[in-house]
Amino acid sequence: MAWNVSWTKFYHPSTNLFYDYISSYEKGEELSHLPSVQEVNRQYPNPCGYGTGMEDCMILTGTMLDALVDRYKITADEKLKEYASAVLRGIAKSSLIENAPGFVARGLCVEDGKSFYINSSRDQYTHCVYGLWKYYKSSMPSDGAKDTIRLILSNIANRMIQNVTPEHNYDFLRMDNKPCPLGICKMWNVQSHEAARLPMFYAAAWDVTGKKAYYELYRKYVYDAVVQSEAIEKNHSAYVFVQMLYSFDLLFSLETDSDLQKRLCSLKERVGKMALERSKESLDKLIKLNREQLAVLGPDWRNVEVWDMQKGYKIPRWGEYRKIWELIREIGESSLVVYMQDNEKLHEEEFKILNEYLSAIDYTRISSCGIIFHVASYWKAKKFGINTESVPL
């Protein structure tokens, strides 16, 4: 059920992207709150599109591409190739933008299929890069799709080379080539959970193109990135754990230095244990809510009561809805992280949680994009051979 809901309510065929929440259960009206062309083109309410329902499209779409690869590996269902091709079109439209090579838009306006907010983030890029790399390495894409992926990943790496420099404070810049005032586009000299992103991007570009320049940059940053990552602490949201695991998984898969391999493996397990604890905490909160509470719809962001100002960006706040939206997302993100590292004991513990929350939720009455992470977790669990026949997805 979560699979069908993801594709019928959160996905839009005009952009081939997934969106953050739905504001109506009426067919065809689910995404009616999304910004208009006029609002996006004047960058209203802020250049990130924060709070509008189209701020995390690339995160969600990259995650679904990862899930598609896992599901195809298990089922060999040829129809999944069509789904993956559609998702790739959405990512390509968001990242092959005229006059902005290497810029990855958060999402596209459903009204015209092309307008976007000009401030992206390293988080959007992380899901984009990992999803594309995972898809490229699978048996699913055509030669033409692989060409597209090579172009996107090369463009991203080239943008990092050009902009991630001391002169720009290691910021890859907004689409208009102005610095990001929020610090979310900074790629180096960042917090421990963000340190592995830059070598990850270079490593992905090298792996699909074989270009020596990308390999040398990957090697330049990877050692320090691992050292910095080892300072990770528990006090982070689950989305942080997902992005770390995406970085570590890609780097671990390509790494030949045995010491770095061991340290990356250790990091994956550490973060997996953190995610398991977060998963338990999220389940405790979720089971205290009834289905009516879980079914609350997202707001029309234009009419919310509270607006915040952050570095000149005016951001609508969703009030109490944010807690429900985030809880459904966090429990899915936590599960996904647990199943992204090799530890059968953790897998078994997490499956009890996965089984309980999937059983507790009526996916036809859920408005949070968190269900996309539930789908990804389910297929990641099956990939590890866990018997999910009793789980109602």
Contacts in CASP RR format, 6 or more apart in sequence:
PFRMAT RR
TARGET T0000
AUTHOR 0000-0000-0000
METHOD contacts of the structure
MODEL  1
MAWNVSWTKFYHPSTNLFYDYISSYEKGEELSHLPSVQEVNRQYPNPCGY
GTGMEDCMILTGTMLDALVDRYKITADEKLKEYASAVLRGIAKSSLIENA
PGFVARGLCVEDGKSFYINSSRDQYTHCVYGLWKYYKSSMPSDGAKDTIR
LILSNIANRMIQNVTPEHNYDFLRMDNKPCPLGICKMWNVQSHEAARLPM
FYAAAWDVTGKKAYYELYRKYVYDAVVQSEAIEKNHSAYVFVQMLYSFDL
LFSLETDSDLQKRLCSLKERVGKMALERSKESLDKLIKLNREQLAVLGPD
WRNVEVWDMQKGYKIPRWGEYRKIWELIREIGESSLVVYMQDNEKLHEEE
FKILNEYLSAIDYTRISSCGIIFHVASYWKAKKFGINTESVPL
1 363 0 8 1.000
1 364 0 8 1.000
1 392 0 8 1.000
1 393 0 8 1.000
2 358 0 8 1.000
2 361 0 8 1.000
2 363 0 8 1.000
2 371 0 8 1.000
2 374 0 8 1.000
2 375 0 8 1.000
2 378 0 8 1.000
2 393 0 8 1.000
3 375 0 8 1.000
3 393 0 8 1.000
5 363 0 8 1.000
5 364 0 8 1.000
5 366 0 8 1.000
5 371 0 8 1.000
6 18 0 8 1.000
6 64 0 8 1.000
6 371 0 8 1.000
6 372 0 8 1.000
6 375 0 8 1.000
7 83 0 8 1.000
9 22 0 8 1.000
9 30 0 8 1.000
10 18 0 8 1.000
10 19 0 8 1.000
10 22 0 8 1.000
10 30 0 8 1.000
10 31 0 8 1.000
10 60 0 8 1.000
10 369 0 8 1.000
10 371 0 8 1.000
10 372 0 8 1.000
11 17 0 8 1.000
11 18 0 8 1.000
11 19 0 8 1.000
12 19 0 8 1.000
12 31 0 8 1.000
12 110 0 8 1.000
13 86 0 8 1.000
14 110 0 8 1.000
14 113 0 8 1.000
15 57 0 8 1.000
15 90 0 8 1.000
15 93 0 8 1.000
15 94 0 8 1.000
15 107 0 8 1.000
15 108 0 8 1.000
15 109 0 8 1.000
15 110 0 8 1.000
15 113 0 8 1.000
16 61 0 8 1.000
16 86 0 8 1.000
16 87 0 8 1.000
16 89 0 8 1.000
16 90 0 8 1.000
16 91 0 8 1.000
16 93 0 8 1.000
17 57 0 8 1.000
17 58 0 8 1.000
17 60 0 8 1.000
17 61 0 8 1.000
17 90 0 8 1.000
17 94 0 8 1.000
17 107 0 8 1.000
17 108 0 8 1.000
18 57 0 8 1.000
18 60 0 8 1.000
18 61 0 8 1.000
18 64 0 8 1.000
18 369 0 8 1.000
18 372 0 8 1.000
19 31 0 8 1.000
19 34 0 8 1.000
19 53 0 8 1.000
19 54 0 8 1.000
19 57 0 8 1.000
19 60 0 8 1.000
19 110 0 8 1.000
19 369 0 8 1.000
20 51 0 8 1.000
20 53 0 8 1.000
20 54 0 8 1.000
20 55 0 8 1.000
20 56 0 8 1.000
20 57 0 8 1.000
20 60 0 8 1.000
20 369 0 8 1.000
21 53 0 8 1.000
21 298 0 8 1.000
21 325 0 8 1.000
21 367 0 8 1.000
21 368 0 8 1.000
21 369 0 8 1.000
22 30 0 8 1.000
22 31 0 8 1.000
22 297 0 8 1.000
22 298 0 8 1.000
22 367 0 8 1.000
23 29 0 8 1.000
23 30 0 8 1.000
23 31 0 8 1.000
23 32 0 8 1.000
23 33 0 8 1.000
23 297 0 8 1.000
23 298 0 8 1.000
23 299 0 8 1.000
23 300 0 8 1.000
23 367 0 8 1.000
24 30 0 8 1.000
24 32 0 8 1.000
24 297 0 8 1.000
25 297 0 8 1.000
25 364 0 8 1.000
25 365 0 8 1.000
31 110 0 8 1.000
33 52 0 8 1.000
33 53 0 8 1.000
33 298 0 8 1.000
33 299 0 8 1.000
33 300 0 8 1.000
33 301 0 8 1.000
33 302 0 8 1.000
34 52 0 8 1.000
34 53 0 8 1.000
34 54 0 8 1.000
34 109 0 8 1.000
34 110 0 8 1.000
34 111 0 8 1.000
35 44 0 8 1.000
35 49 0 8 1.000
35 52 0 8 1.000
35 54 0 8 1.000
35 109 0 8 1.000
36 109 0 8 1.000
36 111 0 8 1.000
37 109 0 8 1.000
37 111 0 8 1.000
37 112 0 8 1.000
37 115 0 8 1.000
39 45 0 8 1.000
39 52 0 8 1.000
40 109 0 8 1.000
40 115 0 8 1.000
40 116 0 8 1.000
40 117 0 8 1.000
41 115 0 8 1.000
43 49 0 8 1.000
43 117 0 8 1.000
43 118 0 8 1.000
45 51 0 8 1.000
45 52 0 8 1.000
45 301 0 8 1.000
45 307 0 8 1.000
45 314 0 8 1.000
45 315 0 8 1.000
45 316 0 8 1.000
46 117 0 8 1.000
46 119 0 8 1.000
46 312 0 8 1.000
46 313 0 8 1.000
46 314 0 8 1.000
46 315 0 8 1.000
47 117 0 8 1.000
47 118 0 8 1.000
47 119 0 8 1.000
47 174 0 8 1.000
47 313 0 8 1.000
48 55 0 8 1.000
48 106 0 8 1.000
48 117 0 8 1.000
48 119 0 8 1.000
48 121 0 8 1.000
48 182 0 8 1.000
48 184 0 8 1.000
48 313 0 8 1.000
49 55 0 8 1.000
49 106 0 8 1.000
49 117 0 8 1.000
49 119 0 8 1.000
50 313 0 8 1.000
50 315 0 8 1.000
50 316 0 8 1.000
51 301 0 8 1.000
51 315 0 8 1.000
51 316 0 8 1.000
51 317 0 8 1.000
51 318 0 8 1.000
52 301 0 8 1.000
52 316 0 8 1.000
53 301 0 8 1.000
54 106 0 8 1.000
54 107 0 8 1.000
54 108 0 8 1.000
54 109 0 8 1.000
54 117 0 8 1.000
55 106 0 8 1.000
55 117 0 8 1.000
56 106 0 8 1.000
56 124 0 8 1.000
56 369 0 8 1.000
57 94 0 8 1.000
57 106 0 8 1.000
57 107 0 8 1.000
57 108 0 8 1.000
58 91 0 8 1.000
58 94 0 8 1.000
58 104 0 8 1.000
58 105 0 8 1.000
58 106 0 8 1.000
58 107 0 8 1.000
58 120 0 8 1.000
58 124 0 8 1.000
58 125 0 8 1.000
58 127 0 8 1.000
58 128 0 8 1.000
59 123 0 8 1.000
59 124 0 8 1.000
59 127 0 8 1.000
59 239 0 8 1.000
60 127 0 8 1.000
60 369 0 8 1.000
60 372 0 8 1.000
61 87 0 8 1.000
61 90 0 8 1.000
61 91 0 8 1.000
61 127 0 8 1.000
61 128 0 8 1.000
62 87 0 8 1.000
62 91 0 8 1.000
62 127 0 8 1.000
62 128 0 8 1.000
62 130 0 8 1.000
62 131 0 8 1.000
62 132 0 8 1.000
63 127 0 8 1.000
63 131 0 8 1.000
63 242 0 8 1.000
63 336 0 8 1.000
63 372 0 8 1.000
63 373 0 8 1.000
63 376 0 8 1.000
64 87 0 8 1.000
64 372 0 8 1.000
64 375 0 8 1.000
64 376 0 8 1.000
65 84 0 8 1.000
65 87 0 8 1.000
65 88 0 8 1.000
65 91 0 8 1.000
65 131 0 8 1.000
65 132 0 8 1.000
65 134 0 8 1.000
65 135 0 8 1.000
66 130 0 8 1.000
66 131 0 8 1.000
66 134 0 8 1.000
66 376 0 8 1.000
67 372 0 8 1.000
67 375 0 8 1.000
67 376 0 8 1.000
67 379 0 8 1.000
67 380 0 8 1.000
68 80 0 8 1.000
68 83 0 8 1.000
68 84 0 8 1.000
68 87 0 8 1.000
68 135 0 8 1.000
68 140 0 8 1.000
69 84 0 8 1.000
69 131 0 8 1.000
69 134 0 8 1.000
69 135 0 8 1.000
69 138 0 8 1.000
69 140 0 8 1.000
70 376 0 8 1.000
70 379 0 8 1.000
70 380 0 8 1.000
70 382 0 8 1.000
70 383 0 8 1.000
71 77 0 8 1.000
71 80 0 8 1.000
71 379 0 8 1.000
71 382 0 8 1.000
72 80 0 8 1.000
72 81 0 8 1.000
72 84 0 8 1.000
72 138 0 8 1.000
72 139 0 8 1.000
72 140 0 8 1.000
73 138 0 8 1.000
73 383 0 8 1.000
74 379 0 8 1.000
74 382 0 8 1.000
74 383 0 8 1.000
80 140 0 8 1.000
81 140 0 8 1.000
84 135 0 8 1.000
84 140 0 8 1.000
84 141 0 8 1.000
85 141 0 8 1.000
85 142 0 8 1.000
85 145 0 8 1.000
88 132 0 8 1.000
88 135 0 8 1.000
88 141 0 8 1.000
88 145 0 8 1.000
88 148 0 8 1.000
88 149 0 8 1.000
90 108 0 8 1.000
91 128 0 8 1.000
91 132 0 8 1.000
91 152 0 8 1.000
92 148 0 8 1.000
92 152 0 8 1.000
93 108 0 8 1.000
93 113 0 8 1.000
93 114 0 8 1.000
94 104 0 8 1.000
94 105 0 8 1.000
94 106 0 8 1.000
94 107 0 8 1.000
94 108 0 8 1.000
94 116 0 8 1.000
94 128 0 8 1.000
95 102 0 8 1.000
95 103 0 8 1.000
95 104 0 8 1.000
95 105 0 8 1.000
95 128 0 8 1.000
95 152 0 8 1.000
95 155 0 8 1.000
95 156 0 8 1.000
96 148 0 8 1.000
96 151 0 8 1.000
96 152 0 8 1.000
96 155 0 8 1.000
97 103 0 8 1.000
97 105 0 8 1.000
97 116 0 8 1.000
97 175 0 8 1.000
100 175 0 8 1.000
101 155 0 8 1.000
101 158 0 8 1.000
101 159 0 8 1.000
102 152 0 8 1.000
102 155 0 8 1.000
102 156 0 8 1.000
102 158 0 8 1.000
102 159 0 8 1.000
103 120 0 8 1.000
103 159 0 8 1.000
103 175 0 8 1.000
104 120 0 8 1.000
104 124 0 8 1.000
104 125 0 8 1.000
104 128 0 8 1.000
104 156 0 8 1.000
105 116 0 8 1.000
105 117 0 8 1.000
105 120 0 8 1.000
105 175 0 8 1.000
106 116 0 8 1.000
106 117 0 8 1.000
106 119 0 8 1.000
106 120 0 8 1.000
106 121 0 8 1.000
106 124 0 8 1.000
107 116 0 8 1.000
107 117 0 8 1.000
108 114 0 8 1.000
108 115 0 8 1.000
108 116 0 8 1.000
109 115 0 8 1.000
109 116 0 8 1.000
116 175 0 8 1.000
118 174 0 8 1.000
118 175 0 8 1.000
118 176 0 8 1.000
119 174 0 8 1.000
119 175 0 8 1.000
119 180 0 8 1.000
119 182 0 8 1.000
119 184 0 8 1.000
119 185 0 8 1.000
120 174 0 8 1.000
120 175 0 8 1.000
120 185 0 8 1.000
121 180 0 8 1.000
121 182 0 8 1.000
121 184 0 8 1.000
121 185 0 8 1.000
122 172 0 8 1.000
122 184 0 8 1.000
122 185 0 8 1.000
122 186 0 8 1.000
122 187 0 8 1.000
122 190 0 8 1.000
122 194 0 8 1.000
122 197 0 8 1.000
123 184 0 8 1.000
123 239 0 8 1.000
123 243 0 8 1.000
125 156 0 8 1.000
125 172 0 8 1.000
125 197 0 8 1.000
125 201 0 8 1.000
126 197 0 8 1.000
126 200 0 8 1.000
126 243 0 8 1.000
126 246 0 8 1.000
126 247 0 8 1.000
127 243 0 8 1.000
127 246 0 8 1.000
128 152 0 8 1.000
128 156 0 8 1.000
129 153 0 8 1.000
129 156 0 8 1.000
129 200 0 8 1.000
129 201 0 8 1.000
129 204 0 8 1.000
129 246 0 8 1.000
129 250 0 8 1.000
130 200 0 8 1.000
130 204 0 8 1.000
130 246 0 8 1.000
130 247 0 8 1.000
130 249 0 8 1.000
130 250 0 8 1.000
132 149 0 8 1.000
132 152 0 8 1.000
132 153 0 8 1.000
132 204 0 8 1.000
133 149 0 8 1.000
133 153 0 8 1.000
133 204 0 8 1.000
133 207 0 8 1.000
133 208 0 8 1.000
133 250 0 8 1.000
135 141 0 8 1.000
135 145 0 8 1.000
135 149 0 8 1.000
136 146 0 8 1.000
136 149 0 8 1.000
136 150 0 8 1.000
136 208 0 8 1.000
137 207 0 8 1.000
141 149 0 8 1.000
146 208 0 8 1.000
149 208 0 8 1.000
150 208 0 8 1.000
150 209 0 8 1.000
153 201 0 8 1.000
153 204 0 8 1.000
153 205 0 8 1.000
153 208 0 8 1.000
153 209 0 8 1.000
154 205 0 8 1.000
154 208 0 8 1.000
154 209 0 8 1.000
154 211 0 8 1.000
154 214 0 8 1.000
156 201 0 8 1.000
156 205 0 8 1.000
157 201 0 8 1.000
157 202 0 8 1.000
157 204 0 8 1.000
157 205 0 8 1.000
157 214 0 8 1.000
157 217 0 8 1.000
159 172 0 8 1.000
160 172 0 8 1.000
160 187 0 8 1.000
160 198 0 8 1.000
160 201 0 8 1.000
160 202 0 8 1.000
160 217 0 8 1.000
161 213 0 8 1.000
161 217 0 8 1.000
163 171 0 8 1.000
163 172 0 8 1.000
163 173 0 8 1.000
163 177 0 8 1.000
164 170 0 8 1.000
164 171 0 8 1.000
164 172 0 8 1.000
164 187 0 8 1.000
164 188 0 8 1.000
164 198 0 8 1.000
168 179 0 8 1.000
169 179 0 8 1.000
169 186 0 8 1.000
170 186 0 8 1.000
170 187 0 8 1.000
170 188 0 8 1.000
170 189 0 8 1.000
170 190 0 8 1.000
171 179 0 8 1.000
171 180 0 8 1.000
171 183 0 8 1.000
171 185 0 8 1.000
171 186 0 8 1.000
171 187 0 8 1.000
172 185 0 8 1.000
172 187 0 8 1.000
173 179 0 8 1.000
173 180 0 8 1.000
173 185 0 8 1.000
174 180 0 8 1.000
174 185 0 8 1.000
179 185 0 8 1.000
180 186 0 8 1.000
181 311 0 8 1.000
181 312 0 8 1.000
181 313 0 8 1.000
182 310 0 8 1.000
182 311 0 8 1.000
182 313 0 8 1.000
187 194 0 8 1.000
187 197 0 8 1.000
187 198 0 8 1.000
187 201 0 8 1.000
188 195 0 8 1.000
188 198 0 8 1.000
188 221 0 8 1.000
190 197 0 8 1.000
192 228 0 8 1.000
192 229 0 8 1.000
192 230 0 8 1.000
192 231 0 8 1.000
192 232 0 8 1.000
192 233 0 8 1.000
193 229 0 8 1.000
193 232 0 8 1.000
193 236 0 8 1.000
193 240 0 8 1.000
193 243 0 8 1.000
193 244 0 8 1.000
194 243 0 8 1.000
195 224 0 8 1.000
195 225 0 8 1.000
195 228 0 8 1.000
195 229 0 8 1.000
196 222 0 8 1.000
196 225 0 8 1.000
196 226 0 8 1.000
196 228 0 8 1.000
196 229 0 8 1.000
196 244 0 8 1.000
196 247 0 8 1.000
196 248 0 8 1.000
196 251 0 8 1.000
197 243 0 8 1.000
197 247 0 8 1.000
198 221 0 8 1.000
198 225 0 8 1.000
199 217 0 8 1.000
199 218 0 8 1.000
199 220 0 8 1.000
199 221 0 8 1.000
199 222 0 8 1.000
199 225 0 8 1.000
199 251 0 8 1.000
200 246 0 8 1.000
200 247 0 8 1.000
200 250 0 8 1.000
200 251 0 8 1.000
202 214 0 8 1.000
202 215 0 8 1.000
202 217 0 8 1.000
202 218 0 8 1.000
202 221 0 8 1.000
203 214 0 8 1.000
203 215 0 8 1.000
203 218 0 8 1.000
203 222 0 8 1.000
203 250 0 8 1.000
203 251 0 8 1.000
203 254 0 8 1.000
204 250 0 8 1.000
205 211 0 8 1.000
205 214 0 8 1.000
206 212 0 8 1.000
206 214 0 8 1.000
206 215 0 8 1.000
206 218 0 8 1.000
206 254 0 8 1.000
207 254 0 8 1.000
218 254 0 8 1.000
222 251 0 8 1.000
222 255 0 8 1.000
222 260 0 8 1.000
223 260 0 8 1.000
226 260 0 8 1.000
226 263 0 8 1.000
226 264 0 8 1.000
226 267 0 8 1.000
229 244 0 8 1.000
229 247 0 8 1.000
229 248 0 8 1.000
229 267 0 8 1.000
230 263 0 8 1.000
230 267 0 8 1.000
232 244 0 8 1.000
232 267 0 8 1.000
232 270 0 8 1.000
232 271 0 8 1.000
232 274 0 8 1.000
234 274 0 8 1.000
234 277 0 8 1.000
236 274 0 8 1.000
237 326 0 8 1.000
237 330 0 8 1.000
238 275 0 8 1.000
238 278 0 8 1.000
238 279 0 8 1.000
238 282 0 8 1.000
238 329 0 8 1.000
238 330 0 8 1.000
238 331 0 8 1.000
238 332 0 8 1.000
238 333 0 8 1.000
238 334 0 8 1.000
238 337 0 8 1.000
239 329 0 8 1.000
239 330 0 8 1.000
239 333 0 8 1.000
241 271 0 8 1.000
241 272 0 8 1.000
241 274 0 8 1.000
241 275 0 8 1.000
241 278 0 8 1.000
241 333 0 8 1.000
241 334 0 8 1.000
241 337 0 8 1.000
242 333 0 8 1.000
242 336 0 8 1.000
242 337 0 8 1.000
242 373 0 8 1.000
244 267 0 8 1.000
244 271 0 8 1.000
245 268 0 8 1.000
245 271 0 8 1.000
245 272 0 8 1.000
245 336 0 8 1.000
245 337 0 8 1.000
245 340 0 8 1.000
245 341 0 8 1.000
246 340 0 8 1.000
248 264 0 8 1.000
248 267 0 8 1.000
248 268 0 8 1.000
248 271 0 8 1.000
249 268 0 8 1.000
249 340 0 8 1.000
251 260 0 8 1.000
251 264 0 8 1.000
252 261 0 8 1.000
252 264 0 8 1.000
252 265 0 8 1.000
252 268 0 8 1.000
255 261 0 8 1.000
255 264 0 8 1.000
265 341 0 8 1.000
268 340 0 8 1.000
268 341 0 8 1.000
268 342 0 8 1.000
269 341 0 8 1.000
269 343 0 8 1.000
269 346 0 8 1.000
271 337 0 8 1.000
271 341 0 8 1.000
272 337 0 8 1.000
272 338 0 8 1.000
272 340 0 8 1.000
272 341 0 8 1.000
272 343 0 8 1.000
272 346 0 8 1.000
273 346 0 8 1.000
274 337 0 8 1.000
275 333 0 8 1.000
275 334 0 8 1.000
275 335 0 8 1.000
275 337 0 8 1.000
275 338 0 8 1.000
276 334 0 8 1.000
276 338 0 8 1.000
276 346 0 8 1.000
276 349 0 8 1.000
276 350 0 8 1.000
278 330 0 8 1.000
278 334 0 8 1.000
279 331 0 8 1.000
279 332 0 8 1.000
279 334 0 8 1.000
279 335 0 8 1.000
279 338 0 8 1.000
279 350 0 8 1.000
279 353 0 8 1.000
280 353 0 8 1.000
282 327 0 8 1.000
282 330 0 8 1.000
282 331 0 8 1.000
282 332 0 8 1.000
282 334 0 8 1.000
282 357 0 8 1.000
283 331 0 8 1.000
283 353 0 8 1.000
283 356 0 8 1.000
283 357 0 8 1.000
285 327 0 8 1.000
286 294 0 8 1.000
286 327 0 8 1.000
286 328 0 8 1.000
286 331 0 8 1.000
286 357 0 8 1.000
286 360 0 8 1.000
287 356 0 8 1.000
287 357 0 8 1.000
287 360 0 8 1.000
289 324 0 8 1.000
289 327 0 8 1.000
291 361 0 8 1.000
291 362 0 8 1.000
291 365 0 8 1.000
293 324 0 8 1.000
294 324 0 8 1.000
294 328 0 8 1.000
294 361 0 8 1.000
294 362 0 8 1.000
294 365 0 8 1.000
294 366 0 8 1.000
295 362 0 8 1.000
295 365 0 8 1.000
295 366 0 8 1.000
295 367 0 8 1.000
296 321 0 8 1.000
296 324 0 8 1.000
296 367 0 8 1.000
297 321 0 8 1.000
297 367 0 8 1.000
298 318 0 8 1.000
298 321 0 8 1.000
298 325 0 8 1.000
298 367 0 8 1.000
299 318 0 8 1.000
299 321 0 8 1.000
301 316 0 8 1.000
301 318 0 8 1.000
302 316 0 8 1.000
304 316 0 8 1.000
304 317 0 8 1.000
304 318 0 8 1.000
304 319 0 8 1.000
305 319 0 8 1.000
306 316 0 8 1.000
306 317 0 8 1.000
306 319 0 8 1.000
307 314 0 8 1.000
307 315 0 8 1.000
307 316 0 8 1.000
307 317 0 8 1.000
308 314 0 8 1.000
308 315 0 8 1.000
308 317 0 8 1.000
309 315 0 8 1.000
318 325 0 8 1.000
324 368 0 8 1.000
325 367 0 8 1.000
325 368 0 8 1.000
325 369 0 8 1.000
325 370 0 8 1.000
326 368 0 8 1.000
328 361 0 8 1.000
328 366 0 8 1.000
328 368 0 8 1.000
328 370 0 8 1.000
328 371 0 8 1.000
328 374 0 8 1.000
329 368 0 8 1.000
329 369 0 8 1.000
329 370 0 8 1.000
329 373 0 8 1.000
331 353 0 8 1.000
331 357 0 8 1.000
331 374 0 8 1.000
332 357 0 8 1.000
332 370 0 8 1.000
332 373 0 8 1.000
332 374 0 8 1.000
332 376 0 8 1.000
332 377 0 8 1.000
333 370 0 8 1.000
333 373 0 8 1.000
335 350 0 8 1.000
335 353 0 8 1.000
335 354 0 8 1.000
335 373 0 8 1.000
335 374 0 8 1.000
335 377 0 8 1.000
335 380 0 8 1.000
335 381 0 8 1.000
336 373 0 8 1.000
336 376 0 8 1.000
336 377 0 8 1.000
336 380 0 8 1.000
338 346 0 8 1.000
338 347 0 8 1.000
338 349 0 8 1.000
338 350 0 8 1.000
339 347 0 8 1.000
339 350 0 8 1.000
339 377 0 8 1.000
339 380 0 8 1.000
339 381 0 8 1.000
339 383 0 8 1.000
339 384 0 8 1.000
340 380 0 8 1.000
347 381 0 8 1.000
347 384 0 8 1.000
347 386 0 8 1.000
350 381 0 8 1.000
351 381 0 8 1.000
351 386 0 8 1.000
351 388 0 8 1.000
354 377 0 8 1.000
354 378 0 8 1.000
354 381 0 8 1.000
354 388 0 8 1.000
354 391 0 8 1.000
355 390 0 8 1.000
355 391 0 8 1.000
357 374 0 8 1.000
358 374 0 8 1.000
358 378 0 8 1.000
358 391 0 8 1.000
358 392 0 8 1.000
358 393 0 8 1.000
359 391 0 8 1.000
359 392 0 8 1.000
361 371 0 8 1.000
361 374 0 8 1.000
363 371 0 8 1.000
374 393 0 8 1.000
375 393 0 8 1.000
378 388 0 8 1.000
378 391 0 8 1.000
378 393 0 8 1.000
381 388 0 8 1.000
382 388 0 8 1.000
END
